[in-house]
Amino acid sequence: MSYQQQYETEKNDCMVLFLEEWEEPYSYSRIESDKENSLKVDTRAYVVYDSVAKTYIIYGKRRDTRGSGDSQDYTLYFYDAKDVVNYFKYALCYDNYISYSMYSFNDLIEYGESFDTNFCYDDFYIRKTSNKELFAYDGEKMKTVRKHILNILIMMKNEATARLYEQETNKTNN
């Protein structure tokens, strides 16, 4: 298989932002002792930028804090990074603690393809490993990191758009 054939059949690297909201102060030692149950996690969400559809997509899960404790998955679409930040401004408690990480997943979509409607929260959850993590911030307050998250979202869009342009340029040159 030539390099060009391999290039055309490989999956696309994709930057994925992960946010997690805690109802009490973040404590790494408490999380390590029992990763899923040590703290009350209210919301978890993965955000991707789809360069073909030109949309941000949030794949999230919210825990039922008043009832059974079951979670509800959701998928939301936004055209603008500011709208994603505004959504989280209202969805995440202003004074709760959040952790956010950037991942690079190379096994989600083919080059030049759009995210289809069959993706869900679990498609990201099962791929999240520490060796795919690019950077992370723990124990932050949403009210203090909104601008930082906005800048990350803009960076994700710019990277995905540049990658798509590079792919299209390589196809037309070959």
C-alpha positions as semicolon CSV with decimal commas, in nm:
position;residue;x (nm);y (nm);z (nm)
1;M;0,000;0,000;0,000
2;S;0,140;0,337;-0,100
3;Y;0,168;0,626;0,141
4;Q;-0,115;0,805;-0,046
5;Q;-0,345;0,501;-0,018
6;Q;-0,264;0,470;0,351
7;Y;-0,321;0,844;0,399
8;E;-0,662;0,826;0,233
9;T;-0,782;0,530;0,444
10;E;-0,656;0,640;0,783
11;K;-0,883;0,784;1,047
12;N;-0,870;1,155;1,111
13;D;-0,702;1,285;1,427
14;C;-0,962;1,481;1,615
15;M;-0,926;1,721;1,906
16;V;-1,188;1,646;2,171
17;L;-1,255;1,869;2,471
18;F;-1,382;1,688;2,782
19;L;-1,550;1,876;3,068
20;E;-1,657;1,732;3,402
21;E;-1,851;1,918;3,671
22;W;-1,811;1,830;4,039
23;E;-2,060;1,924;4,310
24;E;-1,788;1,952;4,573
25;P;-1,419;2,045;4,580
26;Y;-1,199;1,842;4,351
27;S;-0,959;1,603;4,522
28;Y;-0,732;1,388;4,308
29;S;-0,670;1,137;4,589
30;R;-1,045;1,087;4,636
31;I;-1,092;1,031;4,264
32;E;-0,808;0,778;4,246
33;S;-0,958;0,575;4,531
34;D;-1,292;0,535;4,352
35;K;-1,296;0,701;4,010
36;E;-1,667;0,678;3,938
37;N;-1,823;0,735;4,282
38;S;-1,581;0,933;4,501
39;L;-1,728;1,271;4,416
40;K;-2,069;1,372;4,293
41;V;-2,023;1,430;3,923
42;D;-2,317;1,624;3,787
43;T;-2,227;1,664;3,421
44;R;-1,975;1,516;3,179
45;A;-1,945;1,634;2,819
46;Y;-1,727;1,586;2,512
47;V;-1,704;1,864;2,255
48;V;-1,584;1,823;1,897
49;Y;-1,571;2,055;1,600
50;D;-1,706;1,906;1,278
51;S;-1,518;2,087;0,999
52;V;-1,742;1,944;0,727
53;A;-2,072;2,051;0,889
54;K;-1,904;2,358;1,043
55;T;-2,060;2,290;1,384
56;Y;-1,954;2,225;1,739
57;I;-2,116;1,912;1,878
58;I;-2,158;1,840;2,248
59;Y;-2,204;1,478;2,353
60;G;-2,301;1,494;2,719
61;K;-2,439;1,306;3,013
62;R;-2,618;1,458;3,311
63;R;-2,682;1,273;3,633
64;D;-3,025;1,285;3,794
65;T;-2,924;1,447;4,122
66;R;-3,273;1,448;4,273
67;G;-3,390;1,099;4,193
68;S;-3,246;0,766;4,091
69;G;-2,898;0,890;4,006
70;D;-2,940;0,763;3,650
71;S;-2,784;0,963;3,370
72;Q;-2,940;1,115;3,064
73;D;-2,735;1,139;2,743
74;Y;-2,776;1,436;2,510
75;T;-2,630;1,572;2,187
76;L;-2,632;1,943;2,105
77;Y;-2,516;2,134;1,795
78;F;-2,385;2,492;1,782
79;Y;-2,238;2,702;1,502
80;D;-2,039;2,936;1,724
81;A;-1,788;2,878;2,004
82;K;-1,953;3,153;2,211
83;D;-2,279;2,958;2,206
84;V;-2,100;2,649;2,340
85;V;-1,955;2,854;2,625
86;N;-2,295;3,012;2,691
87;Y;-2,453;2,667;2,706
88;F;-2,199;2,558;2,968
89;K;-2,247;2,888;3,151
90;Y;-2,608;2,787;3,214
91;A;-2,569;2,408;3,231
92;L;-2,283;2,404;3,482
93;C;-2,325;2,559;3,824
94;Y;-2,134;2,885;3,846
95;D;-1,959;2,788;4,171
96;N;-1,909;2,415;4,113
97;Y;-1,570;2,277;4,027
98;I;-1,485;2,156;3,681
99;S;-1,202;1,966;3,523
100;Y;-1,136;1,990;3,154
101;S;-0,898;1,805;2,927
102;M;-0,803;1,805;2,562
103;Y;-0,768;1,470;2,390
104;S;-0,653;1,366;2,045
105;F;-0,862;1,075;1,919
106;N;-0,742;0,918;1,597
107;D;-1,015;0,658;1,562
108;L;-1,341;0,851;1,527
109;I;-1,399;0,952;1,167
110;E;-1,240;0,904;0,826
111;Y;-1,057;1,192;0,658
112;G;-1,304;1,444;0,516
113;E;-1,609;1,284;0,675
114;S;-1,860;1,448;0,903
115;F;-1,971;1,314;1,240
116;D;-2,286;1,119;1,176
117;T;-2,592;1,116;1,397
118;N;-2,509;0,770;1,533
119;F;-2,234;0,900;1,761
120;C;-2,316;0,919;2,130
121;Y;-2,150;0,995;2,463
122;D;-2,023;0,637;2,505
123;D;-1,834;0,651;2,175
124;F;-1,606;0,907;2,338
125;Y;-1,608;0,763;2,689
126;I;-1,465;0,428;2,576
127;R;-1,180;0,600;2,387
128;K;-1,071;0,835;2,669
129;T;-0,730;0,721;2,797
130;S;-0,444;0,912;2,952
131;N;-0,212;0,843;2,657
132;K;-0,451;1,042;2,432
133;E;-0,457;1,342;2,667
134;L;-0,286;1,656;2,538
135;F;-0,343;1,877;2,843
136;A;-0,571;1,899;3,146
137;Y;-0,685;2,140;3,416
138;D;-0,842;2,016;3,739
139;G;-1,043;2,179;4,015
140;E;-1,129;2,500;3,834
141;K;-1,442;2,713;3,872
142;M;-1,649;2,767;3,558
143;K;-1,678;3,137;3,634
144;T;-1,299;3,175;3,606
145;V;-1,229;2,962;3,297
146;R;-1,496;3,063;3,047
147;K;-1,256;3,272;2,836
148;H;-0,996;2,995;2,843
149;I;-1,252;2,740;2,723
150;L;-1,365;2,981;2,449
151;N;-1,006;3,009;2,327
152;I;-0,972;2,629;2,329
153;L;-1,289;2,596;2,120
154;I;-1,162;2,849;1,868
155;M;-0,831;2,661;1,851
156;M;-1,020;2,334;1,788
157;K;-1,211;2,494;1,500
158;N;-0,896;2,641;1,346
159;E;-0,711;2,310;1,371
160;A;-0,997;2,106;1,222
161;T;-1,050;2,358;0,942
162;A;-0,677;2,363;0,858
163;R;-0,668;1,982;0,859
164;L;-0,964;1,964;0,619
165;Y;-0,801;2,221;0,389
166;E;-0,476;2,021;0,393
167;Q;-0,664;1,702;0,308
168;E;-0,847;1,866;0,018
169;T;-0,524;2,022;-0,111
170;N;-0,346;1,685;-0,101
171;K;-0,630;1,518;-0,292
172;T;-0,631;1,779;-0,569
173;N;-0,250;1,771;-0,603
174;N;-0,241;1,393;-0,646
